Amino acid sequence: MTKAEIVREIASSTGIDKASVLETVEKFMDIVKDSLANGENVYLRGFGSFIVKTRSQKTARNISKNTVIIIPEHKIPAFKPAKVFMEQVK
């Protein structure tokens, strides 16, 4: 399902025009992105959590050049579904 399909579905089920729904969905995604960029997790009860995970430093190998590369510690966004959500999907 794409963002356009989500907007269309919400607009048809609520009676709100598509432009307003699209603006709301876009703003929601901006808030989630900004929160994660600032290191804040976003918790949606009954749905899940958007969290920031820290990947530790590790060493890797470039086989073609036979060199060792150090990949520094870095943060990545992740989604952890709620138990209610997981049960519904199963």
DSSP file (Angstrom, degrees, kcal/mol; ACC not computed):
  #  RESIDUE AA STRUCTURE BP1 BP2  ACC     N-H-->O    O-->H-N    N-H-->O    O-->H-N    TCO  KAPPA ALPHA  PHI   PSI    X-CA   Y-CA   Z-CA
    1    1 A M              0   0    0      0, 0.0     2,-0.1     0, 0.0     0, 0.0   0.000 360.0 360.0 360.0 131.5    0.0    0.0    0.0
    2    2 A T     >  -     0   0    0      1,-0.1     4,-2.1     4,-0.0     5,-0.2  -0.419 360.0-104.4 -94.1 171.2    1.4    3.4   -1.0
    3    3 A K  H  > S+     0   0    0      1,-0.2     4,-2.6     2,-0.2     5,-0.2   0.896 122.4  53.8 -61.8 -39.8    1.0    6.8    0.7
    4    4 A A  H  > S+     0   0    0      1,-0.2     4,-2.4     2,-0.2    -1,-0.2   0.889 108.5  49.1 -62.2 -39.6   -1.5    7.8   -2.0
    5    5 A E  H  > S+     0   0    0      2,-0.2     4,-2.4     1,-0.2    -1,-0.2   0.878 110.4  50.7 -67.4 -37.7   -3.6    4.7   -1.3
    6    6 A I  H  X S+     0   0    0     -4,-2.1     4,-2.6     2,-0.2     5,-0.2   0.934 111.4  48.0 -63.8 -45.7   -3.5    5.4    2.4
    7    7 A V  H  X S+     0   0    0     -4,-2.6     4,-2.7     1,-0.2    -2,-0.2   0.922 112.2  49.1 -60.8 -44.8   -4.6    9.0    1.9
    8    8 A R  H  X S+     0   0    0     -4,-2.4     4,-2.3     2,-0.2    -1,-0.2   0.907 111.9  48.9 -61.6 -43.1   -7.4    7.8   -0.5
    9    9 A E  H  X S+     0   0    0     -4,-2.4     4,-2.0     2,-0.2    -2,-0.2   0.918 113.6  45.3 -64.3 -45.6   -8.6    5.2    2.1
   10   10 A I  H  X S+     0   0    0     -4,-2.6     4,-2.0     1,-0.2     6,-0.4   0.921 113.5  50.5 -65.0 -43.6   -8.6    7.7    5.0
   11   11 A A  H  X S+     0   0    0     -4,-2.7     4,-2.0    -5,-0.2     5,-0.2   0.904 112.6  45.8 -62.4 -41.9  -10.4   10.4    2.9
   12   12 A S  H  < S+     0   0    0     -4,-2.3    -1,-0.2    -5,-0.2    -2,-0.2   0.853 115.9  45.3 -71.8 -33.2  -13.1    8.0    1.7
   13   13 A S  H  < S+     0   0    0     -4,-2.0    -1,-0.2    -5,-0.2    -2,-0.2   0.748 124.0  32.2 -83.2 -22.5  -13.7    6.5    5.2
   14   14 A T  H  < S-     0   0    0     -4,-2.0    -2,-0.2     2,-0.2    -3,-0.2   0.661  97.4-126.0-106.3 -19.7  -13.8    9.9    7.1
   15   15 A G     <  +     0   0    0     -4,-2.0     2,-0.3     1,-0.3    -3,-0.1   0.528  63.8 136.1  84.0   5.4  -15.2   12.2    4.5
   16   16 A I        -     0   0    0     -6,-0.4    -1,-0.3    -5,-0.2    -2,-0.2  -0.647  63.7-100.1 -84.8 144.1  -12.3   14.6    4.8
   17   17 A D     >  -     0   0    0     -2,-0.3     4,-1.9     1,-0.1     3,-0.4  -0.277  27.3-118.1 -67.0 152.4  -10.8   16.0    1.6
   18   18 A K  H  > S+     0   0    0      1,-0.2     4,-3.0     2,-0.2     5,-0.2   0.832 110.4  59.0 -60.8 -35.9   -7.7   14.3    0.2
   19   19 A A  H  > S+     0   0    0      1,-0.2     4,-2.2     2,-0.2    -1,-0.2   0.908 108.1  45.0 -62.6 -42.2   -5.6   17.5    0.5
   20   20 A S  H  > S+     0   0    0     -3,-0.4     4,-2.2     2,-0.2    -1,-0.2   0.902 114.3  48.6 -67.9 -41.1   -6.2   17.8    4.2
   21   21 A V  H  X S+     0   0    0     -4,-1.9     4,-2.7     2,-0.2    -2,-0.2   0.924 111.5  50.0 -64.8 -43.6   -5.5   14.1    4.8
   22   22 A L  H  X S+     0   0    0     -4,-3.0     4,-2.7     1,-0.2    -2,-0.2   0.914 110.6  49.9 -60.9 -43.6   -2.3   14.3    2.7
   23   23 A E  H  X S+     0   0    0     -4,-2.2     4,-2.3    -5,-0.2    -1,-0.2   0.897 112.1  48.3 -62.2 -41.0   -1.1   17.3    4.7
   24   24 A T  H  X S+     0   0    0     -4,-2.2     4,-2.4     2,-0.2    -2,-0.2   0.920 112.6  47.2 -66.0 -44.8   -1.8   15.5    8.0
   25   25 A V  H  X S+     0   0    0     -4,-2.7     4,-2.3     2,-0.2    -2,-0.2   0.918 113.0  49.5 -63.6 -43.6    0.0   12.3    6.9
   26   26 A E  H  X S+     0   0    0     -4,-2.7     4,-2.3     1,-0.2    -2,-0.2   0.912 111.6  48.7 -61.6 -43.0    3.0   14.4    5.6
   27   27 A K  H  X S+     0   0    0     -4,-2.3     4,-2.4     2,-0.2    -1,-0.2   0.893 109.2  53.2 -65.9 -39.5    3.2   16.3    8.9
   28   28 A F  H  X S+     0   0    0     -4,-2.4     4,-2.3     1,-0.2    -2,-0.2   0.938 110.6  46.8 -58.6 -47.7    3.0   13.1   10.9
   29   29 A M  H  X S+     0   0    0     -4,-2.3     4,-2.6     1,-0.2    -2,-0.2   0.883 111.1  52.2 -64.4 -37.6    5.9   11.6    9.0
   30   30 A D  H  X S+     0   0    0     -4,-2.3     4,-2.8     2,-0.2     5,-0.2   0.914 109.9  48.8 -62.9 -42.5    7.9   14.9    9.4
   31   31 A I  H  X S+     0   0    0     -4,-2.4     4,-2.4     2,-0.2    -2,-0.2   0.910 112.1  48.3 -64.9 -42.3    7.3   14.8   13.2
   32   32 A V  H  X S+     0   0    0     -4,-2.3     4,-2.4     2,-0.2     5,-0.2   0.935 114.0  46.8 -63.1 -46.1    8.4   11.2   13.4
   33   33 A K  H  X S+     0   0    0     -4,-2.6     4,-2.4     1,-0.2    -2,-0.2   0.920 113.6  47.6 -62.2 -44.6   11.6   11.9   11.3
   34   34 A D  H  X S+     0   0    0     -4,-2.8     4,-1.5     2,-0.2    -1,-0.2   0.898 111.8  50.5 -64.9 -39.9   12.5   15.0   13.3
   35   35 A S  H  <>S+     0   0    0     -4,-2.4     5,-2.9    -5,-0.2     3,-0.2   0.932 112.6  45.8 -63.5 -45.7   12.0   13.2   16.6
   36   36 A L  H ><5S+     0   0    0     -4,-2.4     3,-1.6     1,-0.2    -2,-0.2   0.885 109.4  55.3 -65.3 -37.9   14.2   10.3   15.6
   37   37 A A  H 3<5S+     0   0    0     -4,-2.4    -1,-0.2     1,-0.3    -2,-0.2   0.821 108.0  50.2 -63.8 -29.8   16.8   12.7   14.2
   38   38 A N  T 3<5S-     0   0    0     -4,-1.5    -1,-0.3    -3,-0.2    -2,-0.2   0.343 123.7-106.0 -89.2   6.5   16.9   14.3   17.7
   39   39 A G  T < 5S+     0   0    0     -3,-1.6     2,-0.4     1,-0.3    -3,-0.2   0.597  77.4 133.6  82.8  11.4   17.3   10.9   19.4
   40   40 A E      < -     0   0    0     -5,-2.9    -1,-0.3    -6,-0.2     2,-0.2  -0.804  49.7-135.7 -97.6 134.9   13.7   10.8   20.7
   41   41 A N        -     0   0    0     -2,-0.4     2,-0.5    -3,-0.1    10,-0.2  -0.545  11.3-138.8 -83.3 154.1   11.7    7.6   20.3
   42   42 A V  E     -A   50   0A   0      8,-2.8     8,-2.9    -2,-0.2     2,-0.5  -0.972  15.7-164.0-117.6 121.8    8.0    7.8   19.2
   43   43 A Y  E     -A   49   0A   0     -2,-0.5     2,-0.6     6,-0.2     6,-0.2  -0.920   9.2-175.5-110.9 123.8    5.5    5.5   21.0
   44   44 A L  E >>  -A   48   0A   0      4,-2.9     3,-2.4    -2,-0.5     4,-2.3  -0.913  28.6-131.5-117.8 101.5    2.1    4.8   19.5
   45   45 A R  T 34 S+     0   0    0     -2,-0.6     4,-0.0     1,-0.3    -2,-0.0  -0.247  90.0  12.1 -57.0 130.6    0.1    2.6   21.9
   46   46 A G  T 34 S+     0   0    0      1,-0.1    -1,-0.3    35,-0.0    36,-0.0   0.313 129.7  55.7  85.0  -8.0   -1.5   -0.4   20.3
   47   47 A F  T <4 S-     0   0    0     -3,-2.4    35,-2.1     1,-0.3     2,-0.3   0.718 103.5 -97.9-117.4 -58.5    0.6    0.1   17.1
   48   48 A G  E  <  -AB  44  81A   0     -4,-2.3    -4,-2.9    33,-0.3     2,-0.4  -0.976  30.2 -78.3 160.6-170.8    4.3    0.2   17.8
   49   49 A S  E     -AB  43  80A   0     31,-2.5    31,-2.9    -2,-0.3     2,-0.7  -0.981  17.0-148.3-128.9 134.0    7.4    2.3   18.5
   50   50 A F  E     +AB  42  79A   0     -8,-2.9    -8,-2.8    -2,-0.4     2,-0.3  -0.914  38.1 175.8 -94.7 117.3    9.7    4.1   16.1
   51   51 A I  E     - B   0  78A   0     27,-2.6    27,-2.5    -2,-0.7     2,-0.6  -0.811  34.3-124.1-126.7 162.0   13.0    3.9   17.9
   52   52 A V  E     - B   0  77A   0     -2,-0.3     2,-0.3    25,-0.2   -11,-0.1  -0.935  28.8-164.3-105.9 120.2   16.7    4.8   17.3
   53   53 A K  E     - B   0  76A   0     23,-3.1    23,-2.7    -2,-0.6     2,-0.6  -0.791  12.1-137.6-103.4 148.5   19.1    1.9   17.6
   54   54 A T  E     - B   0  75A   0     -2,-0.3     2,-0.5    21,-0.2    21,-0.2  -0.921  10.3-154.1-106.9 120.8   22.8    2.2   18.0
   55   55 A R  E     - B   0  74A   0     19,-3.6    19,-2.0    -2,-0.6     3,-0.1  -0.820  22.1-129.0 -91.2 128.5   24.9   -0.1   15.9
   56   56 A S        -     0   0    0     -2,-0.5     2,-0.1    17,-0.2    15,-0.1  -0.251  32.4 -83.0 -75.7 164.4   28.3   -0.6   17.6
   57   57 A Q        +     0   0    0     16,-0.1     2,-0.3    13,-0.0    -1,-0.1  -0.364  55.5 173.6 -65.2 142.0   31.7   -0.3   15.8
   58   58 A K  E     -C   71   0B   0     13,-2.2    13,-3.2    -3,-0.1     2,-0.4  -0.972  28.7-119.8-147.2 162.6   32.8   -3.3   13.8
   59   59 A T  E     -C   70   0B   0     -2,-0.3     2,-0.3    11,-0.2    11,-0.2  -0.843  28.5-178.4-105.5 143.3   35.5   -4.3   11.5
   60   60 A A  E     -C   69   0B   0      9,-3.3     9,-3.3    -2,-0.4     2,-0.4  -0.860  19.3-125.6-132.2 166.8   34.9   -5.5    7.9
   61   61 A R  E     -C   68   0B   0     -2,-0.3     2,-0.9     7,-0.2     7,-0.2  -0.952   2.0-148.2-121.5 136.5   37.1   -6.7    5.1
   62   62 A N  E  >> -C   67   0B   0      5,-2.7     5,-1.5    -2,-0.4     4,-1.4  -0.880  19.7-168.4 -95.0 101.8   37.4   -5.5    1.6
   63   63 A I  T  45S+     0   0    0     -2,-0.9    -1,-0.2     1,-0.2     3,-0.0   0.864  79.3  55.6 -65.1 -38.6   38.2   -8.8   -0.1
   64   64 A S  T  45S+     0   0    0      1,-0.2    -1,-0.2    -3,-0.1    -2,-0.0   0.858 121.1  29.2 -66.3 -34.1   39.3   -7.4   -3.4
   65   65 A K  T  45S-     0   0    0     -3,-0.4    -1,-0.2     2,-0.1    -2,-0.2   0.487 102.3-129.9-101.1  -5.3   41.9   -5.1   -1.9
   66   66 A N  T  <5 +     0   0    0     -4,-1.4     2,-0.3     1,-0.2    -3,-0.2   0.917  61.0 135.6  55.3  48.4   42.6   -7.3    1.1
   67   67 A T  E   < -C   62   0B   0     -5,-1.5    -5,-2.7     2,-0.0     2,-0.5  -0.870  55.1-122.9-123.4 158.6   42.2   -4.4    3.5
   68   68 A V  E     -C   61   0B   0     -2,-0.3     2,-0.4    -7,-0.2    -7,-0.2  -0.863  24.1-162.7-101.0 132.7   40.4   -4.1    6.9
   69   69 A I  E     -C   60   0B   0     -9,-3.3    -9,-3.3    -2,-0.5     2,-0.6  -0.945  10.0-144.4-116.3 135.3   37.8   -1.4    7.2
   70   70 A I  E     -C   59   0B   0     -2,-0.4   -11,-0.2   -11,-0.2   -13,-0.0  -0.891   9.3-156.1-100.4 120.1   36.5    0.0   10.5
   71   71 A I  E     -C   58   0B   0    -13,-3.2   -13,-2.2    -2,-0.6     3,-0.1  -0.859  21.8-134.3 -93.9 116.5   32.8    0.8   10.4
   72   72 A P        -     0   0    0      0, 0.0   -17,-0.1     0, 0.0     2,-0.1  -0.176  30.0 -82.1 -71.0 164.1   32.2    3.4   13.2
   73   73 A E        +     0   0    0    -16,-0.1     2,-0.3   -19,-0.1   -17,-0.2  -0.390  60.7 170.5 -60.8 138.2   29.3    3.3   15.6
   74   74 A H  E     -B   55   0A   0    -19,-2.0   -19,-3.6    -3,-0.1     2,-0.3  -0.971  30.4-116.8-150.6 163.8   26.2    4.8   14.1
   75   75 A K  E     -B   54   0A   0     -2,-0.3   -21,-0.2   -21,-0.2   -23,-0.0  -0.803  25.2-174.0-106.6 144.7   22.5    5.2   14.7
   76   76 A I  E     -B   53   0A   0    -23,-2.7   -23,-3.1    -2,-0.3     2,-0.2  -0.984  25.8-116.2-134.8 147.3   19.7    3.7   12.6
   77   77 A P  E     +B   52   0A   0      0, 0.0     2,-0.3     0, 0.0   -25,-0.2  -0.555  37.9 177.0 -78.9 149.3   15.9    4.1   12.7
   78   78 A A  E     -B   51   0A   0    -27,-2.5   -27,-2.6    -2,-0.2     2,-0.4  -0.973  23.7-137.4-147.7 159.4   13.8    1.0   13.5
   79   79 A F  E     -B   50   0A   0     -2,-0.3   -29,-0.2   -29,-0.2   -31,-0.0  -0.985  11.6-169.4-122.0 131.0   10.2    0.1   14.1
   80   80 A K  E     -B   49   0A   0    -31,-2.9   -31,-2.5    -2,-0.4   -33,-0.1  -0.954  20.6-138.3-119.2 110.9    9.1   -2.3   16.8
   81   81 A P  E     -B   48   0A   0      0, 0.0   -33,-0.3     0, 0.0     2,-0.1  -0.325  20.9-111.0 -69.4 150.0    5.4   -3.4   16.5
   82   82 A A     >  -     0   0    0    -35,-2.1     4,-2.5   -38,-0.1     5,-0.2  -0.360  26.3-112.7 -73.6 158.6    3.2   -3.6   19.6
   83   83 A K  H  > S+     0   0    0      1,-0.2     4,-2.5     2,-0.2     5,-0.2   0.888 118.7  53.5 -61.0 -39.8    2.1   -7.0   20.8
   84   84 A V  H  > S+     0   0    0      1,-0.2     4,-1.8     2,-0.2    -1,-0.2   0.910 110.4  47.8 -60.4 -42.8   -1.5   -6.2   19.9
   85   85 A F  H  > S+     0   0    0      2,-0.2     4,-1.9     1,-0.2    -2,-0.2   0.913 110.9  50.7 -63.9 -44.9   -0.4   -5.4   16.4
   86   86 A M  H  X S+     0   0    0     -4,-2.5     4,-2.0     1,-0.2    -2,-0.2   0.904 109.5  50.5 -61.3 -42.5    1.7   -8.5   16.1
   87   87 A E  H  < S+     0   0    0     -4,-2.5    -1,-0.2     1,-0.2    -2,-0.2   0.875 109.3  51.6 -64.0 -37.7   -1.3  -10.7   17.3
   88   88 A Q  H  < S+     0   0    0     -4,-1.8    -1,-0.2     1,-0.2    -2,-0.2   0.864 110.1  48.5 -68.0 -36.2   -3.6   -9.1   14.7
   89   89 A V  H  <        0   0    0     -4,-1.9    -2,-0.2     1,-0.2    -1,-0.2   0.855 360.0 360.0 -72.7 -35.4   -1.1   -9.7   11.8
   90   90 A K     <        0   0    0     -4,-2.0    -1,-0.2    -5,-0.2    -2,-0.2   0.512 360.0 360.0 -66.2 360.0   -0.6  -13.4   12.8
